[in-house]
Amino acid sequence: MAAYVALLRIELHFPQAGSLKAKRKELSSVKALLHQRMGLSIAEVDHHDLWQRATLAGALTGGDLGRLDAAVDKVERWLEDRFPTGVYVQRTLVSFEDI
Protein backbone atom coordinates (compact mmCIF):
# COMPACT_ATOMS: atom_id res chain seq x y z
CA MET A 1 0.00 0.00 0.00
CA ALA A 2 1.39 3.38 -1.00
CA ALA A 3 0.82 6.42 1.17
CA TYR A 4 2.03 9.95 0.56
CA VAL A 5 2.21 13.20 2.50
CA ALA A 6 2.26 16.73 1.10
CA LEU A 7 3.76 19.33 3.42
CA LEU A 8 3.23 22.99 2.62
CA ARG A 9 4.85 26.13 3.98
CA ILE A 10 2.68 29.10 3.10
CA GLU A 11 3.76 32.73 3.44
CA LEU A 12 0.92 35.25 3.24
CA HIS A 13 0.89 39.03 3.06
CA PHE A 14 -2.11 41.05 4.25
CA PRO A 15 -1.59 44.58 2.87
CA GLN A 16 -5.12 45.64 3.82
CA ALA A 17 -4.78 44.60 7.47
CA GLY A 18 -4.32 47.63 9.69
CA SER A 19 -4.11 45.69 12.94
CA LEU A 20 -3.48 42.26 14.39
CA LYS A 21 -7.23 41.90 14.89
CA ALA A 22 -7.87 42.49 11.17
CA LYS A 23 -5.13 40.05 10.19
CA ARG A 24 -6.40 37.36 12.54
CA LYS A 25 -9.95 37.74 11.24
CA GLU A 26 -8.81 37.27 7.63
CA LEU A 27 -6.39 34.49 8.56
CA SER A 28 -9.08 32.61 10.47
CA SER A 29 -11.30 32.71 7.39
CA VAL A 30 -8.48 31.49 5.12
CA LYS A 31 -7.60 28.61 7.44
CA ALA A 32 -11.24 27.53 7.78
CA LEU A 33 -11.80 27.59 4.01
CA LEU A 34 -8.63 25.63 3.29
CA HIS A 35 -9.64 23.01 5.83
CA GLN A 36 -13.32 22.77 4.84
CA ARG A 37 -12.97 22.97 1.06
CA MET A 38 -9.68 21.17 0.50
CA GLY A 39 -9.15 19.03 3.59
CA LEU A 40 -5.89 20.77 4.47
CA SER A 41 -4.71 20.43 8.06
CA ILE A 42 -3.29 23.86 8.77
CA ALA A 43 -1.73 25.95 11.54
CA GLU A 44 -0.08 29.35 11.89
CA VAL A 45 3.58 28.71 12.74
CA ASP A 46 5.34 32.09 12.52
CA HIS A 47 4.83 35.87 12.44
CA HIS A 48 2.07 35.69 15.05
CA ASP A 49 2.55 39.30 16.13
CA LEU A 50 3.12 40.92 12.73
CA TRP A 51 -0.08 42.44 11.42
CA GLN A 52 0.63 42.09 7.69
CA ARG A 53 2.37 38.68 7.53
CA ALA A 54 1.61 35.09 8.40
CA THR A 55 3.41 31.80 7.94
CA LEU A 56 1.30 28.66 7.85
CA ALA A 57 2.16 24.98 7.76
CA GLY A 58 -0.24 22.58 6.10
CA ALA A 59 -0.49 18.90 5.32
CA LEU A 60 -2.47 16.63 3.01
CA THR A 61 -2.29 12.86 2.77
CA GLY A 62 -3.29 10.42 0.06
CA GLY A 63 -2.70 7.08 -1.53
CA ASP A 64 -2.12 8.36 -5.06
CA LEU A 65 0.80 10.70 -5.72
CA GLY A 66 -0.79 12.21 -8.83
CA ARG A 67 -4.02 13.07 -7.03
CA LEU A 68 -2.12 14.48 -4.09
CA ASP A 69 -0.01 16.67 -6.37
CA ALA A 70 -3.19 17.89 -8.10
CA ALA A 71 -4.74 18.70 -4.71
CA VAL A 72 -1.69 20.77 -3.77
CA ASP A 73 -1.92 22.57 -7.13
CA LYS A 74 -5.55 23.40 -6.31
CA VAL A 75 -4.54 24.83 -2.93
CA GLU A 76 -1.84 26.96 -4.59
CA ARG A 77 -4.22 28.28 -7.25
CA TRP A 78 -6.82 29.17 -4.63
CA LEU A 79 -4.25 31.03 -2.55
CA GLU A 80 -2.86 32.88 -5.59
CA ASP A 81 -6.38 33.98 -6.53
CA ARG A 82 -7.09 35.18 -3.00
CA PHE A 83 -3.67 36.84 -2.49
CA PRO A 84 -2.55 37.99 -5.97
CA THR A 85 0.38 40.05 -4.67
CA GLY A 86 1.37 38.28 -1.49
CA VAL A 87 1.62 34.50 -1.39
CA TYR A 88 4.52 32.06 -1.47
CA VAL A 89 4.01 28.30 -1.23
CA GLN A 90 6.80 25.79 -0.69
CA ARG A 91 5.78 22.15 -1.12
CA THR A 92 7.34 18.84 -0.23
CA LEU A 93 5.79 15.53 -1.28
CA VAL A 94 7.11 12.35 0.31
CA SER A 95 6.08 8.74 0.66
CA PHE A 96 5.66 7.21 4.09
CA GLU A 97 8.51 4.87 3.24
CA ASP A 98 10.83 7.91 2.95
CA ILE A 99 9.92 9.29 6.38
LUMMAR-343448 format. One record per residue (C-alpha): chain; x, y, z. Coordinates in pm, 1 decimal, always signed. Layout:
<nodes>
<chaine: A	east: X	north: Y	up: Z>
...
</nodes>
This chain:
<nodes>
<chaine: A	east: +0.0	north: +0.0	up: +0.0>
<chaine: A	east: +138.8	north: +337.8	up: -100.2>
<chaine: A	east: +81.8	north: +642.1	up: +116.7>
<chaine: A	east: +202.8	north: +995.4	up: +56.3>
<chaine: A	east: +220.9	north: +1320.4	up: +250.0>
<chaine: A	east: +225.9	north: +1672.9	up: +109.7>
<chaine: A	east: +376.0	north: +1932.6	up: +342.2>
<chaine: A	east: +323.5	north: +2299.0	up: +262.3>
<chaine: A	east: +484.5	north: +2612.6	up: +398.0>
<chaine: A	east: +267.5	north: +2910.3	up: +309.7>
<chaine: A	east: +376.1	north: +3273.0	up: +344.2>
<chaine: A	east: +91.8	north: +3525.1	up: +323.8>
<chaine: A	east: +89.0	north: +3903.3	up: +305.8>
<chaine: A	east: -211.0	north: +4104.8	up: +424.9>
<chaine: A	east: -158.7	north: +4457.6	up: +286.7>
<chaine: A	east: -512.1	north: +4564.1	up: +381.6>
<chaine: A	east: -477.5	north: +4460.3	up: +747.0>
<chaine: A	east: -432.1	north: +4762.7	up: +969.0>
<chaine: A	east: -411.2	north: +4569.3	up: +1294.1>
<chaine: A	east: -348.2	north: +4226.3	up: +1439.3>
<chaine: A	east: -723.1	north: +4190.5	up: +1489.2>
<chaine: A	east: -787.5	north: +4248.6	up: +1117.1>
<chaine: A	east: -512.8	north: +4004.8	up: +1018.6>
<chaine: A	east: -639.9	north: +3735.9	up: +1254.4>
<chaine: A	east: -995.0	north: +3774.0	up: +1123.8>
<chaine: A	east: -880.9	north: +3727.1	up: +763.4>
<chaine: A	east: -639.0	north: +3448.7	up: +856.1>
<chaine: A	east: -907.8	north: +3261.4	up: +1047.5>
<chaine: A	east: -1129.5	north: +3271.0	up: +738.9>
<chaine: A	east: -847.8	north: +3149.5	up: +512.4>
<chaine: A	east: -759.6	north: +2861.2	up: +744.5>
<chaine: A	east: -1124.1	north: +2753.0	up: +777.7>
<chaine: A	east: -1180.2	north: +2759.5	up: +401.3>
<chaine: A	east: -862.6	north: +2563.2	up: +329.5>
<chaine: A	east: -964.1	north: +2301.3	up: +583.0>
<chaine: A	east: -1332.0	north: +2277.2	up: +484.0>
<chaine: A	east: -1296.8	north: +2297.2	up: +105.6>
<chaine: A	east: -968.0	north: +2117.4	up: +50.4>
<chaine: A	east: -914.9	north: +1902.9	up: +358.7>
<chaine: A	east: -588.9	north: +2076.6	up: +446.7>
<chaine: A	east: -470.5	north: +2043.0	up: +805.7>
<chaine: A	east: -328.8	north: +2386.3	up: +877.1>
<chaine: A	east: -172.6	north: +2595.4	up: +1154.4>
<chaine: A	east: -8.0	north: +2935.2	up: +1189.4>
<chaine: A	east: +357.7	north: +2871.2	up: +1273.9>
<chaine: A	east: +534.3	north: +3208.8	up: +1251.5>
<chaine: A	east: +482.8	north: +3586.6	up: +1243.5>
<chaine: A	east: +206.9	north: +3569.1	up: +1505.4>
<chaine: A	east: +255.3	north: +3929.6	up: +1613.3>
<chaine: A	east: +311.7	north: +4091.9	up: +1272.9>
<chaine: A	east: -8.1	north: +4243.8	up: +1141.9>
<chaine: A	east: +63.5	north: +4208.8	up: +769.3>
<chaine: A	east: +236.7	north: +3867.8	up: +753.2>
<chaine: A	east: +160.6	north: +3508.7	up: +840.5>
<chaine: A	east: +340.8	north: +3180.4	up: +793.6>
<chaine: A	east: +130.5	north: +2866.4	up: +785.0>
<chaine: A	east: +215.7	north: +2497.7	up: +776.3>
<chaine: A	east: -23.9	north: +2258.5	up: +609.5>
<chaine: A	east: -49.3	north: +1889.6	up: +532.4>
<chaine: A	east: -247.5	north: +1663.4	up: +301.4>
<chaine: A	east: -229.0	north: +1286.0	up: +276.7>
<chaine: A	east: -329.1	north: +1042.4	up: +6.5>
<chaine: A	east: -270.0	north: +707.6	up: -152.8>
<chaine: A	east: -212.0	north: +836.3	up: -506.3>
<chaine: A	east: +80.4	north: +1070.1	up: -571.8>
<chaine: A	east: -78.8	north: +1221.2	up: -883.3>
<chaine: A	east: -401.9	north: +1307.2	up: -703.4>
<chaine: A	east: -212.2	north: +1447.8	up: -408.5>
<chaine: A	east: -0.7	north: +1666.5	up: -636.7>
<chaine: A	east: -319.3	north: +1788.9	up: -809.6>
<chaine: A	east: -474.2	north: +1870.5	up: -470.7>
<chaine: A	east: -169.1	north: +2077.3	up: -376.7>
<chaine: A	east: -192.3	north: +2256.9	up: -713.4>
<chaine: A	east: -555.1	north: +2339.8	up: -631.3>
<chaine: A	east: -454.2	north: +2482.9	up: -293.1>
<chaine: A	east: -183.7	north: +2695.5	up: -458.6>
<chaine: A	east: -421.9	north: +2828.3	up: -725.3>
<chaine: A	east: -682.5	north: +2916.8	up: -463.0>
<chaine: A	east: -424.6	north: +3103.0	up: -254.7>
<chaine: A	east: -285.8	north: +3287.6	up: -558.9>
<chaine: A	east: -638.4	north: +3397.6	up: -653.1>
<chaine: A	east: -708.7	north: +3518.3	up: -300.1>
<chaine: A	east: -366.5	north: +3683.5	up: -249.1>
<chaine: A	east: -254.7	north: +3799.0	up: -596.7>
<chaine: A	east: +37.8	north: +4005.3	up: -466.6>
<chaine: A	east: +136.8	north: +3828.2	up: -149.1>
<chaine: A	east: +162.2	north: +3449.8	up: -139.1>
<chaine: A	east: +452.5	north: +3205.6	up: -147.0>
<chaine: A	east: +401.4	north: +2829.8	up: -122.7>
<chaine: A	east: +679.8	north: +2578.8	up: -68.6>
<chaine: A	east: +577.9	north: +2215.3	up: -111.9>
<chaine: A	east: +734.2	north: +1884.4	up: -22.6>
<chaine: A	east: +579.2	north: +1553.2	up: -127.8>
<chaine: A	east: +711.3	north: +1235.3	up: +30.8>
<chaine: A	east: +607.8	north: +874.3	up: +65.7>
<chaine: A	east: +565.8	north: +721.4	up: +409.2>
<chaine: A	east: +851.5	north: +487.1	up: +323.7>
<chaine: A	east: +1082.5	north: +790.6	up: +295.5>
<chaine: A	east: +992.4	north: +928.6	up: +637.6>
</nodes>
